Amino acid sequence: AVVSTQSTGTNSAEEEFSEGLLSVVKPAIENVDTQVQSLRTTQAKLKDCIDNLSGDLNNIADMQKDLPNLEHYVKKLMSIKRRVTTVNNVLTNVQDRVQMLQSRVSKEQTRKRTLLTAG
C-alpha cells in the first residue's frame, strides 16, 4: 500500500509540475507566435511598398532623363528589399519552430493525461 501511495504521489507531483510548466510556457509560446505572425505581415507589406517605390522610381528615371540619376537609390532599395526578405525568412523559420514546440508541448500534455488516466 505504501508503494502505491508513493507512486501516485509521484505521478501527481509530475502532473502538477507538467501543468505548471505548461501554464507558464504555453502563453509565452502563443505570445511569440502572435508577434511573429504580426511581424511577418508587416514585413510583407513593407516588401510590397519597396517593390512599388522601386518600380515608380524606375518609371520616373525612364521618363525624366533630366532628373538626377536615381539608379543609386533604386539599388539601395533593392538591397533593403533583400534584407527584408532575409528577415522574413528567418521569422518564418522561427514561427515554424514555435509551432513545432507548441505541438510537442500539447502532445506531451496529452500523453501525461493519458498515462495518469490509465494509471
A tleap script that builds the chain and sets N, CA, C and O, in Angstrom:
source leaprc.protein.ff14SB
mol = sequence {
  NALA VAL VAL SER THR GLN SER THR GLY THR
  ASN SER ALA GLU GLU GLU PHE SER GLU GLY
  LEU LEU SER VAL VAL LYS PRO ALA ILE GLU
  ASN VAL ASP THR GLN VAL GLN SER LEU ARG
  THR THR GLN ALA LYS LEU LYS ASP CYS ILE
  ASP ASN LEU SER GLY ASP LEU ASN ASN ILE
  ALA ASP MET GLN LYS ASP LEU PRO ASN LEU
  GLU HIE TYR VAL LYS LYS LEU MET SER ILE
  LYS ARG ARG VAL THR THR VAL ASN ASN VAL
  LEU THR ASN VAL GLN ASP ARG VAL GLN MET
  LEU GLN SER ARG VAL SER LYS GLU GLN THR
  ARG LYS ARG THR LEU LEU THR ALA CGLY
}
set mol.1.N position { 0.830 -1.194 0.000 }
set mol.1.CA position { 0.000 0.000 0.000 }
set mol.1.C position { 0.869 1.251 0.000 }
set mol.1.O position { 0.509 2.255 -0.615 }
set mol.2.N position { 2.017 1.201 0.689 }
set mol.2.CA position { 2.903 2.349 0.763 }
set mol.2.C position { 3.497 2.656 -0.603 }
set mol.2.O position { 3.579 3.821 -0.991 }
set mol.3.N position { 3.909 1.638 -1.332 }
set mol.3.CA position { 4.498 1.819 -2.650 }
set mol.3.C position { 3.482 2.443 -3.588 }
set mol.3.O position { 3.818 3.344 -4.356 }
set mol.4.N position { 2.256 1.981 -3.534 }
set mol.4.CA position { 1.195 2.514 -4.393 }
set mol.4.C position { 0.957 3.986 -4.109 }
set mol.4.O position { 0.776 4.768 -5.042 }
set mol.5.N position { 0.952 4.382 -2.849 }
set mol.5.CA position { 0.738 5.779 -2.477 }
set mol.5.C position { 1.885 6.640 -2.972 }
set mol.5.O position { 1.668 7.737 -3.487 }
set mol.6.N position { 3.106 6.147 -2.817 }
set mol.6.CA position { 4.256 6.908 -3.282 }
set mol.6.C position { 4.213 7.057 -4.791 }
set mol.6.O position { 4.515 8.132 -5.310 }
set mol.7.N position { 3.850 6.023 -5.493 }
set mol.7.CA position { 3.765 6.079 -6.951 }
set mol.7.C position { 2.728 7.093 -7.378 }
set mol.7.O position { 2.970 7.882 -8.291 }
set mol.8.N position { 1.570 7.082 -6.726 }
set mol.8.CA position { 0.515 8.044 -7.045 }
set mol.8.C position { 0.969 9.454 -6.709 }
set mol.8.O position { 0.689 10.392 -7.456 }
set mol.9.N position { 1.661 9.610 -5.602 }
set mol.9.CA position { 2.172 10.920 -5.223 }
set mol.9.C position { 3.159 11.449 -6.241 }
set mol.9.O position { 3.148 12.638 -6.562 }
set mol.10.N position { 4.010 10.578 -6.752 }
set mol.10.CA position { 4.991 10.972 -7.760 }
set mol.10.C position { 4.286 11.400 -9.035 }
set mol.10.O position { 4.623 12.433 -9.615 }
set mol.11.N position { 3.308 10.616 -9.477 }
set mol.11.CA position { 2.549 10.973 -10.679 }
set mol.11.C position { 1.834 12.299 -10.482 }
set mol.11.O position { 1.795 13.134 -11.385 }
set mol.12.N position { 1.267 12.487 -9.292 }
set mol.12.CA position { 0.572 13.735 -9.007 }
set mol.12.C position { 1.549 14.912 -9.040 }
set mol.12.O position { 1.239 15.972 -9.584 }
set mol.13.N position { 2.729 14.714 -8.454 }
set mol.13.CA position { 3.744 15.773 -8.457 }
set mol.13.C position { 4.217 16.053 -9.870 }
set mol.13.O position { 4.407 17.207 -10.253 }
set mol.14.N position { 4.408 14.976 -10.656 }
set mol.14.CA position { 4.821 15.159 -12.049 }
set mol.14.C position { 3.740 15.881 -12.835 }
set mol.14.O position { 4.022 16.760 -13.648 }
set mol.15.N position { 2.493 15.493 -12.577 }
set mol.15.CA position { 1.374 16.140 -13.275 }
set mol.15.C position { 1.295 17.618 -12.903 }
set mol.15.O position { 1.107 18.475 -13.766 }
set mol.16.N position { 1.437 17.904 -11.631 }
set mol.16.CA position { 1.394 19.301 -11.186 }
set mol.16.C position { 2.535 20.099 -11.797 }
set mol.16.O position { 2.342 21.232 -12.239 }
set mol.17.N position { 3.723 19.506 -11.822 }
set mol.17.CA position { 4.867 20.174 -12.433 }
set mol.17.C position { 4.622 20.397 -13.924 }
set mol.17.O position { 4.865 21.483 -14.450 }
set mol.18.N position { 4.138 19.351 -14.595 }
set mol.18.CA position { 3.862 19.441 -16.035 }
set mol.18.C position { 2.819 20.526 -16.321 }
set mol.18.O position { 2.989 21.344 -17.225 }
set mol.19.N position { 1.752 20.517 -15.545 }
set mol.19.CA position { 0.696 21.530 -15.726 }
set mol.19.C position { 1.225 22.932 -15.418 }
set mol.19.O position { 0.917 23.890 -16.127 }
set mol.20.N position { 2.016 23.039 -14.366 }
set mol.20.CA position { 2.589 24.339 -14.009 }
set mol.20.C position { 3.520 24.863 -15.087 }
set mol.20.O position { 3.467 26.034 -15.464 }
set mol.21.N position { 4.368 23.979 -15.572 }
set mol.21.CA position { 5.290 24.353 -16.642 }
set mol.21.C position { 4.519 24.739 -17.887 }
set mol.21.O position { 4.836 25.735 -18.537 }
set mol.22.N position { 3.514 23.960 -18.217 }
set mol.22.CA position { 2.701 24.247 -19.401 }
set mol.22.C position { 1.981 25.582 -19.240 }
set mol.22.O position { 1.885 26.350 -20.197 }
set mol.23.N position { 1.476 25.864 -18.048 }
set mol.23.CA position { 0.758 27.122 -17.844 }
set mol.23.C position { 1.682 28.329 -17.977 }
set mol.23.O position { 1.222 29.426 -18.293 }
set mol.24.N position { 2.974 28.142 -17.740 }
set mol.24.CA position { 3.945 29.224 -17.902 }
set mol.24.C position { 4.420 29.322 -19.352 }
set mol.24.O position { 4.518 30.418 -19.904 }
set mol.25.N position { 4.709 28.193 -19.953 }
set mol.25.CA position { 5.316 28.173 -21.283 }
set mol.25.C position { 4.298 28.447 -22.388 }
set mol.25.O position { 4.591 29.186 -23.328 }
set mol.26.N position { 3.126 27.867 -22.285 }
set mol.26.CA position { 2.143 27.971 -23.366 }
set mol.26.C position { 1.764 29.426 -23.690 }
set mol.26.O position { 1.768 29.787 -24.867 }
set mol.27.N position { 1.439 30.273 -22.710 }
set mol.27.CA position { 1.121 31.669 -23.061 }
set mol.27.C position { 2.297 32.385 -23.708 }
set mol.27.O position { 2.110 33.201 -24.610 }
set mol.28.N position { 3.509 32.084 -23.252 }
set mol.28.CA position { 4.690 32.719 -23.846 }
set mol.28.C position { 4.853 32.284 -25.294 }
set mol.28.O position { 5.146 33.104 -26.164 }
set mol.29.N position { 4.663 30.998 -25.553 }
set mol.29.CA position { 4.767 30.493 -26.926 }
set mol.29.C position { 3.692 31.120 -27.796 }
set mol.29.O position { 3.970 31.544 -28.918 }
set mol.30.N position { 2.471 31.182 -27.292 }
set mol.30.CA position { 1.377 31.776 -28.064 }
set mol.30.C position { 1.638 33.256 -28.326 }
set mol.30.O position { 1.341 33.756 -29.411 }
set mol.31.N position { 2.189 33.956 -27.342 }
set mol.31.CA position { 2.512 35.371 -27.498 }
set mol.31.C position { 3.576 35.567 -28.569 }
set mol.31.O position { 3.444 36.440 -29.427 }
set mol.32.N position { 4.625 34.761 -28.519 }
set mol.32.CA position { 5.689 34.848 -29.526 }
set mol.32.C position { 5.121 34.546 -30.905 }
set mol.32.O position { 5.432 35.238 -31.875 }
set mol.33.N position { 4.292 33.519 -30.992 }
set mol.33.CA position { 3.695 33.141 -32.269 }
set mol.33.C position { 2.865 34.294 -32.841 }
set mol.33.O position { 2.953 34.589 -34.033 }
set mol.34.N position { 2.074 34.934 -32.013 }
set mol.34.CA position { 1.260 36.065 -32.454 }
set mol.34.C position { 2.131 37.229 -32.912 }
set mol.34.O position { 1.857 37.847 -33.941 }
set mol.35.N position { 3.163 37.520 -32.162 }
set mol.35.CA position { 4.048 38.628 -32.523 }
set mol.35.C position { 4.826 38.333 -33.799 }
set mol.35.O position { 5.023 39.226 -34.623 }
set mol.36.N position { 5.267 37.100 -33.971 }
set mol.36.CA position { 5.984 36.727 -35.190 }
set mol.36.C position { 5.054 36.844 -36.391 }
set mol.36.O position { 5.452 37.347 -37.441 }
set mol.37.N position { 3.810 36.378 -36.237 }
set mol.37.CA position { 2.851 36.466 -37.340 }
set mol.37.C position { 2.592 37.932 -37.696 }
set mol.37.O position { 2.531 38.280 -38.875 }
set mol.38.N position { 2.441 38.782 -36.698 }
set mol.38.CA position { 2.226 40.209 -36.934 }
set mol.38.C position { 3.424 40.834 -37.641 }
set mol.38.O position { 3.269 41.634 -38.563 }
set mol.39.N position { 4.606 40.463 -37.198 }
set mol.39.CA position { 5.823 40.988 -37.807 }
set mol.39.C position { 5.976 40.505 -39.244 }
set mol.39.O position { 6.415 41.261 -40.111 }
set mol.40.N position { 5.619 39.255 -39.497 }
set mol.40.CA position { 5.677 38.731 -40.872 }
set mol.40.C position { 4.721 39.491 -41.782 }
set mol.40.O position { 5.062 39.791 -42.927 }
set mol.41.N position { 3.539 39.802 -41.289 }
set mol.41.CA position { 2.565 40.567 -42.072 }
set mol.41.C position { 3.109 41.952 -42.379 }
set mol.41.O position { 3.000 42.430 -43.508 }
set mol.42.N position { 3.688 42.589 -41.387 }
set mol.42.CA position { 4.273 43.910 -41.578 }
set mol.42.C position { 5.440 43.855 -42.561 }
set mol.42.O position { 5.581 44.734 -43.412 }
set mol.43.N position { 6.266 42.834 -42.446 }
set mol.43.CA position { 7.397 42.679 -43.361 }
set mol.43.C position { 6.906 42.493 -44.797 }
set mol.43.O position { 7.496 43.040 -45.729 }
set mol.44.N position { 5.852 41.739 -44.977 }
set mol.44.CA position { 5.302 41.527 -46.326 }
set mol.44.C position { 4.775 42.844 -46.898 }
set mol.44.O position { 4.972 43.136 -48.077 }
set mol.45.N position { 4.109 43.632 -46.064 }
set mol.45.CA position { 3.610 44.937 -46.516 }
set mol.45.C position { 4.769 45.860 -46.876 }
set mol.45.O position { 4.714 46.575 -47.877 }
set mol.46.N position { 5.808 45.841 -46.063 }
set mol.46.CA position { 6.991 46.670 -46.333 }
set mol.46.C position { 7.641 46.253 -47.640 }
set mol.46.O position { 8.048 47.105 -48.430 }
set mol.47.N position { 7.744 44.967 -47.874 }
set mol.47.CA position { 8.322 44.462 -49.121 }
set mol.47.C position { 7.499 44.948 -50.323 }
set mol.47.O position { 8.061 45.370 -51.334 }
set mol.48.N position { 6.173 44.886 -50.208 }
set mol.48.CA position { 5.308 45.362 -51.294 }
set mol.48.C position { 5.506 46.858 -51.542 }
set mol.48.O position { 5.569 47.300 -52.690 }
set mol.49.N position { 5.602 47.626 -50.467 }
set mol.49.CA position { 5.831 49.072 -50.611 }
set mol.49.C position { 7.167 49.361 -51.289 }
set mol.49.O position { 7.262 50.241 -52.144 }
set mol.50.N position { 8.185 48.621 -50.904 }
set mol.50.CA position { 9.511 48.804 -51.518 }
set mol.50.C position { 9.454 48.450 -52.993 }
set mol.50.O position { 10.036 49.147 -53.823 }
set mol.51.N position { 8.751 47.362 -53.329 }
set mol.51.CA position { 8.600 46.986 -54.743 }
set mol.51.C position { 7.905 48.096 -55.528 }
set mol.51.O position { 8.341 48.464 -56.619 }
set mol.52.N position { 6.821 48.625 -54.963 }
set mol.52.CA position { 6.088 49.702 -55.632 }
set mol.52.C position { 6.957 50.947 -55.807 }
set mol.52.O position { 6.986 51.540 -56.885 }
set mol.53.N position { 7.652 51.334 -54.762 }
set mol.53.CA position { 8.505 52.509 -54.820 }
set mol.53.C position { 9.633 52.314 -55.822 }
set mol.53.O position { 9.958 53.224 -56.584 }
set mol.54.N position { 10.220 51.142 -55.821 }
set mol.54.CA position { 11.290 50.840 -56.764 }
set mol.54.C position { 10.783 50.950 -58.201 }
set mol.54.O position { 11.446 51.533 -59.059 }
set mol.55.N position { 9.609 50.387 -58.454 }
set mol.55.CA position { 9.011 50.488 -59.792 }
set mol.55.C position { 8.721 51.923 -60.176 }
set mol.55.O position { 8.976 52.331 -61.309 }
set mol.56.N position { 8.183 52.699 -59.230 }
set mol.56.CA position { 7.894 54.116 -59.500 }
set mol.56.C position { 9.169 54.888 -59.808 }
set mol.56.O position { 9.196 55.699 -60.734 }
set mol.57.N position { 10.223 54.642 -59.040 }
set mol.57.CA position { 11.495 55.329 -59.288 }
set mol.57.C position { 12.069 54.950 -60.654 }
set mol.57.O position { 12.612 55.795 -61.366 }
set mol.58.N position { 11.943 53.682 -61.008 }
set mol.58.CA position { 12.400 53.268 -62.343 }
set mol.58.C position { 11.608 53.966 -63.437 }
set mol.58.O position { 12.180 54.410 -64.432 }
set mol.59.N position { 10.295 54.064 -63.259 }
set mol.59.CA position { 9.450 54.755 -64.244 }
set mol.59.C position { 9.814 56.234 -64.354 }
set mol.59.O position { 9.903 56.780 -65.453 }
set mol.60.N position { 10.023 56.871 -63.214 }
set mol.60.CA position { 10.411 58.287 -63.220 }
set mol.60.C position { 11.754 58.460 -63.911 }
set mol.60.O position { 11.933 59.377 -64.712 }
set mol.61.N position { 12.685 57.588 -63.603 }
set mol.61.CA position { 14.019 57.680 -64.211 }
set mol.61.C position { 13.928 57.499 -65.727 }
set mol.61.O position { 14.633 58.176 -66.476 }
set mol.62.N position { 13.072 56.598 -66.177 }
set mol.62.CA position { 12.913 56.377 -67.615 }
set mol.62.C position { 12.250 57.569 -68.302 }
set mol.62.O position { 12.602 57.910 -69.432 }
set mol.63.N position { 11.297 58.199 -67.629 }
set mol.63.CA position { 10.558 59.313 -68.241 }
set mol.63.C position { 11.326 60.631 -68.170 }
set mol.63.O position { 11.194 61.472 -69.059 }
set mol.64.N position { 12.093 60.810 -67.167 }
set mol.64.CA position { 12.755 62.098 -66.944 }
set mol.64.C position { 14.275 61.931 -66.974 }
set mol.64.O position { 14.900 61.656 -65.950 }
set mol.65.N position { 14.837 62.095 -68.115 }
set mol.65.CA position { 16.292 61.948 -68.225 }
set mol.65.C position { 17.028 63.144 -67.621 }
set mol.65.O position { 18.228 63.063 -67.358 }
set mol.66.N position { 16.320 64.248 -67.399 }
set mol.66.CA position { 16.943 65.436 -66.831 }
set mol.66.C position { 17.087 65.363 -65.308 }
set mol.66.O position { 17.837 66.135 -64.709 }
set mol.67.N position { 16.371 64.442 -64.700 }
set mol.67.CA position { 16.456 64.306 -63.246 }
set mol.67.C position { 17.804 63.701 -62.861 }
set mol.67.O position { 18.460 63.053 -63.676 }
set mol.68.N position { 18.205 63.920 -61.614 }
set mol.68.CA position { 19.444 63.274 -61.170 }
set mol.68.C position { 19.298 61.757 -61.277 }
set mol.68.O position { 18.189 61.223 -61.254 }
set mol.69.N position { 20.398 61.097 -61.392 }
set mol.69.CA position { 20.403 59.651 -61.537 }
set mol.69.C position { 19.812 58.994 -60.279 }
set mol.69.O position { 20.341 59.151 -59.179 }
set mol.70.N position { 18.725 58.270 -60.458 }
set mol.70.CA position { 18.052 57.613 -59.342 }
set mol.70.C position { 18.485 56.159 -59.182 }
set mol.70.O position { 18.035 55.461 -58.274 }
set mol.71.N position { 19.348 55.722 -60.060 }
set mol.71.CA position { 19.772 54.322 -60.028 }
set mol.71.C position { 20.396 53.955 -58.682 }
set mol.71.O position { 20.197 52.851 -58.175 }
set mol.72.N position { 21.146 54.883 -58.116 }
set mol.72.CA position { 21.781 54.652 -56.815 }
set mol.72.C position { 20.713 54.352 -55.755 }
set mol.72.O position { 20.874 53.439 -54.944 }
set mol.73.N position { 19.626 55.126 -55.770 }
set mol.73.CA position { 18.560 54.936 -54.788 }
set mol.73.C position { 17.790 53.638 -55.041 }
set mol.73.O position { 17.368 52.964 -54.101 }
set mol.74.N position { 17.617 53.304 -56.290 }
set mol.74.CA position { 16.954 52.046 -56.627 }
set mol.74.C position { 17.788 50.876 -56.112 }
set mol.74.O position { 17.245 49.913 -55.571 }
set mol.75.N position { 19.104 50.959 -56.281 }
set mol.75.CA position { 19.990 49.902 -55.790 }
set mol.75.C position { 19.904 49.781 -54.270 }
set mol.75.O position { 19.902 48.677 -53.724 }
set mol.76.N position { 19.832 50.927 -53.593 }
set mol.76.CA position { 19.701 50.901 -52.137 }
set mol.76.C position { 18.395 50.219 -51.737 }
set mol.76.O position { 18.363 49.400 -50.819 }
set mol.77.N position { 17.324 50.570 -52.438 }
set mol.77.CA position { 16.032 49.951 -52.138 }
set mol.77.C position { 16.061 48.449 -52.386 }
set mol.77.O position { 15.478 47.678 -51.623 }
set mol.78.N position { 16.731 48.039 -53.443 }
set mol.78.CA position { 16.835 46.608 -53.734 }
set mol.78.C position { 17.636 45.895 -52.640 }
set mol.78.O position { 17.321 44.765 -52.267 }
set mol.79.N position { 18.658 46.555 -52.139 }
set mol.79.CA position { 19.449 45.987 -51.048 }
set mol.79.C position { 18.583 45.848 -49.795 }
set mol.79.O position { 18.630 44.827 -49.109 }
set mol.80.N position { 17.799 46.876 -49.507 }
set mol.80.CA position { 16.903 46.827 -48.343 }
set mol.80.C position { 15.876 45.720 -48.534 }
set mol.80.O position { 15.551 44.996 -47.594 }
set mol.81.N position { 15.371 45.594 -49.742 }
set mol.81.CA position { 14.389 44.551 -50.040 }
set mol.81.C position { 14.983 43.166 -49.765 }
set mol.81.O position { 14.311 42.309 -49.191 }
set mol.82.N position { 16.228 42.945 -50.168 }
set mol.82.CA position { 16.878 41.656 -49.907 }
set mol.82.C position { 16.992 41.405 -48.406 }
set mol.82.O position { 16.764 40.290 -47.937 }
set mol.83.N position { 17.341 42.438 -47.665 }
set mol.83.CA position { 17.461 42.272 -46.211 }
set mol.83.C position { 16.102 41.974 -45.579 }
set mol.83.O position { 15.996 41.131 -44.688 }
set mol.84.N position { 15.062 42.673 -46.046 }
set mol.84.CA position { 13.714 42.428 -45.530 }
set mol.84.C position { 13.307 40.984 -45.831 }
set mol.84.O position { 12.722 40.306 -44.986 }
set mol.85.N position { 13.622 40.525 -47.033 }
set mol.85.CA position { 13.306 39.152 -47.406 }
set mol.85.C position { 14.049 38.168 -46.513 }
set mol.85.O position { 13.481 37.160 -46.091 }
set mol.86.N position { 15.301 38.449 -46.225 }
set mol.86.CA position { 16.089 37.583 -45.343 }
set mol.86.C position { 15.474 37.540 -43.952 }
set mol.86.O position { 15.331 36.466 -43.366 }
set mol.87.N position { 15.110 38.701 -43.421 }
set mol.87.CA position { 14.492 38.756 -42.095 }
set mol.87.C position { 13.169 37.993 -42.109 }
set mol.87.O position { 12.844 37.279 -41.160 }
set mol.88.N position { 12.416 38.149 -43.182 }
set mol.88.CA position { 11.143 37.447 -43.294 }
set mol.88.C position { 11.354 35.931 -43.299 }
set mol.88.O position { 10.584 35.192 -42.685 }
set mol.89.N position { 12.390 35.472 -43.987 }
set mol.89.CA position { 12.701 34.036 -44.000 }
set mol.89.C position { 13.081 33.546 -42.609 }
set mol.89.O position { 12.672 32.463 -42.193 }
set mol.90.N position { 13.859 34.342 -41.900 }
set mol.90.CA position { 14.236 33.975 -40.525 }
set mol.90.C position { 12.994 33.914 -39.646 }
set mol.90.O position { 12.843 32.990 -38.846 }
set mol.91.N position { 12.113 34.887 -39.790 }
set mol.91.CA position { 10.876 34.900 -38.995 }
set mol.91.C position { 10.007 33.687 -39.320 }
set mol.91.O position { 9.378 33.113 -38.431 }
set mol.92.N position { 9.974 33.303 -40.581 }
set mol.92.CA position { 9.212 32.116 -40.968 }
set mol.92.C position { 9.780 30.887 -40.275 }
set mol.92.O position { 9.029 30.055 -39.765 }
set mol.93.N position { 11.099 30.770 -40.255 }
set mol.93.CA position { 11.736 29.638 -39.569 }
set mol.93.C position { 11.446 29.657 -38.075 }
set mol.93.O position { 11.190 28.612 -37.476 }
set mol.94.N position { 11.485 30.842 -37.471 }
set mol.94.CA position { 11.200 30.964 -36.035 }
set mol.94.C position { 9.760 30.553 -35.761 }
set mol.94.O position { 9.488 29.818 -34.812 }
set mol.95.N position { 8.842 31.028 -36.593 }
set mol.95.CA position { 7.440 30.685 -36.386 }
set mol.95.C position { 7.217 29.184 -36.550 }
set mol.95.O position { 6.464 28.583 -35.784 }
set mol.96.N position { 7.858 28.580 -37.532 }
set mol.96.CA position { 7.742 27.131 -37.709 }
set mol.96.C position { 8.242 26.392 -36.470 }
set mol.96.O position { 7.631 25.418 -36.031 }
set mol.97.N position { 9.344 26.858 -35.915 }
set mol.97.CA position { 9.899 26.223 -34.715 }
set mol.97.C position { 8.980 26.418 -33.516 }
set mol.97.O position { 8.793 25.497 -32.720 }
set mol.98.N position { 8.409 27.606 -33.383 }
set mol.98.CA position { 7.480 27.877 -32.278 }
set mol.98.C position { 6.257 26.975 -32.400 }
set mol.98.O position { 5.792 26.419 -31.405 }
set mol.99.N position { 5.736 26.828 -33.613 }
set mol.99.CA position { 4.574 25.970 -33.812 }
set mol.99.C position { 4.913 24.513 -33.511 }
set mol.99.O position { 4.099 23.790 -32.936 }
set mol.100.N position { 6.112 24.083 -33.898 }
set mol.100.CA position { 6.545 22.722 -33.615 }
set mol.100.C position { 6.669 22.520 -32.102 }
set mol.100.O position { 6.259 21.484 -31.579 }
set mol.101.N position { 7.230 23.501 -31.407 }
set mol.101.CA position { 7.361 23.421 -29.951 }
set mol.101.C position { 5.986 23.374 -29.298 }
set mol.101.O position { 5.760 22.610 -28.360 }
set mol.102.N position { 5.077 24.193 -29.798 }
set mol.102.CA position { 3.722 24.225 -29.264 }
set mol.102.C position { 3.056 22.865 -29.465 }
set mol.102.O position { 2.360 22.379 -28.574 }
set mol.103.N position { 3.262 22.262 -30.604 }
set mol.103.CA position { 2.703 20.936 -30.889 }
set mol.103.C position { 3.282 19.892 -29.946 }
set mol.103.O position { 2.554 19.049 -29.423 }
set mol.104.N position { 4.590 19.949 -29.729 }
set mol.104.CA position { 5.232 18.987 -28.829 }
set mol.104.C position { 4.720 19.130 -27.404 }
set mol.104.O position { 4.502 18.134 -26.714 }
set mol.105.N position { 4.529 20.375 -26.964 }
set mol.105.CA position { 4.013 20.606 -25.608 }
set mol.105.C position { 2.615 20.022 -25.487 }
set mol.105.O position { 2.296 19.382 -24.486 }
set mol.106.N position { 1.782 20.233 -26.492 }
set mol.106.CA position { 0.426 19.693 -26.459 }
set mol.106.C position { 0.433 18.167 -26.462 }
set mol.106.O position { -0.327 17.540 -25.724 }
set mol.107.N position { 1.292 17.568 -27.291 }
set mol.107.CA position { 1.381 16.103 -27.339 }
set mol.107.C position { 1.847 15.546 -26.002 }
set mol.107.O position { 1.330 14.536 -25.525 }
set mol.108.N position { 2.829 16.215 -25.400 }
set mol.108.CA position { 3.349 15.753 -24.112 }
set mol.108.C position { 2.271 15.870 -23.038 }
set mol.108.O position { 2.139 14.996 -22.182 }
set mol.109.N position { 1.514 16.939 -23.089 }
set mol.109.CA position { 0.435 17.119 -22.121 }
set mol.109.C position { -0.613 16.027 -22.305 }
set mol.109.O position { -1.100 15.469 -21.322 }
set mol.110.N position { -0.961 15.722 -23.530 }
set mol.110.CA position { -1.938 14.669 -23.809 }
set mol.110.C position { -1.411 13.317 -23.350 }
set mol.110.O position { -2.152 12.516 -22.781 }
set mol.111.N position { -0.122 13.063 -23.600 }
set mol.111.CA position { 0.492 11.805 -23.178 }
set mol.111.C position { 0.457 11.665 -21.664 }
set mol.111.O position { 0.139 10.597 -21.142 }
set mol.112.N position { 0.784 12.746 -20.957 }
set mol.112.CA position { 0.775 12.712 -19.492 }
set mol.112.C position { -0.632 12.448 -18.966 }
set mol.112.O position { -0.817 11.668 -18.032 }
set mol.113.N position { -1.616 13.099 -19.569 }
set mol.113.CA position { -3.003 12.879 -19.123 }
set mol.113.C position { -3.429 11.431 -19.366 }
set mol.113.O position { -4.103 10.824 -18.534 }
set mol.114.N position { -3.026 10.888 -20.521 }
set mol.114.CA position { -3.368 9.511 -20.848 }
set mol.114.C position { -2.728 8.560 -19.858 }
set mol.114.O position { -3.373 7.617 -19.400 }
set mol.115.N position { -1.475 8.791 -19.521 }
set mol.115.CA position { -0.779 7.941 -18.556 }
set mol.115.C position { -1.439 8.020 -17.182 }
set mol.115.O position { -1.595 7.007 -16.499 }
set mol.116.N position { -1.825 9.231 -16.784 }
set mol.116.CA position { -2.447 9.403 -15.467 }
set mol.116.C position { -3.828 8.779 -15.434 }
set mol.116.O position { -4.232 8.211 -14.420 }
set mol.117.N position { -4.548 8.880 -16.525 }
set mol.117.CA position { -5.898 8.307 -16.593 }
set mol.117.C position { -5.817 6.788 -16.591 }
set mol.117.O position { -6.608 6.118 -15.926 }
set mol.118.N position { -4.861 6.249 -17.335 }
set mol.118.CA position { -4.699 4.798 -17.429 }
set mol.118.C position { -4.129 4.226 -16.109 }
set mol.118.O position { -4.437 3.102 -15.716 }
set mol.119.N position { -3.307 5.024 -15.460 }
set mol.119.CA position { -2.630 4.527 -14.241 }
set mol.119.C position { -3.476 4.703 -13.069 }
set mol.119.O position { -3.076 4.346 -11.961 }
savepdb mol mol.pdb
quit
